[in-house]
Amino acid sequence: MAYLVVPVAAGQADAFLDFFDRVAFTDNPEWAGCYCLFYHYTGPGWDERSGAQNRAGAADLIRRGALSGFLAYDGDRPVGWCNANLRSRYPRLAEEPESRAGGADERVLAVVCFVVAPGERRRGIARQLLAAACAAAAAQGLDWVEAYPRKDAQTSAQHYHGPLSLYLSEGFVIHQERRDFWIVRRDPRARG
């Protein structure tokens, strides 16, 4: 099934927030307060932050164009999200030595999170979101699309980076291996 996939901009902030408020984590409530802010936040006490604080922070970043990614729609209903942004816009990646894969001069779109609505999984939504991210990276003239699938993921929640099999099937290759995850890359101009 084809879904409408749109880049998140200030005009989609309400749809993004509604998706996270009511849909995204109905089967994983302990993650419901993240609002995909984790990789944007580097201050102390992430675990002490409230969902309301993260919601407000995400809304502010979307409105300023600093939190970017893609929403997938089934009709007028958001059913999936992909957090994809320039790697340099994710301060947490810069703080974690394990996540560093290349030089500072590389122009890389990092895919750090997928959230697909329960009941909508395994229908190709993540694949379409990833294709949109790759197309956007190509349109921006970026060097690479990069992602970080976990080695030990067993549940949908733990696969929030996307499974390795998704990336390999879309033309990504393992660029580096870490203890807990792989760093996979693809030239955005290459066909998946």
Secondary structure as GFF3:
##gff-version 3
##sequence-region A 1 192
A	DSSP	beta_strand	4	7	.	.	.	ID=ss1
A	DSSP	three_ten_helix	10	12	.	.	.	ID=ss2
A	DSSP	alpha_helix	13	22	.	.	.	ID=ss3
A	DSSP	three_ten_helix	29	31	.	.	.	ID=ss4
A	DSSP	three_ten_helix	38	40	.	.	.	ID=ss5
A	DSSP	three_ten_helix	46	48	.	.	.	ID=ss6
A	DSSP	alpha_helix	51	64	.	.	.	ID=ss7
A	DSSP	beta_strand	69	74	.	.	.	ID=ss8
A	DSSP	beta_strand	77	86	.	.	.	ID=ss9
A	DSSP	three_ten_helix	87	89	.	.	.	ID=ss10
A	DSSP	alpha_helix	91	95	.	.	.	ID=ss11
A	DSSP	three_ten_helix	97	99	.	.	.	ID=ss12
A	DSSP	beta_strand	108	116	.	.	.	ID=ss13
A	DSSP	alpha_helix	125	139	.	.	.	ID=ss14
A	DSSP	beta_strand	144	147	.	.	.	ID=ss15
A	DSSP	alpha_helix	164	169	.	.	.	ID=ss16
A	DSSP	beta_strand	173	177	.	.	.	ID=ss17
A	DSSP	beta_strand	182	186	.	.	.	ID=ss18
###
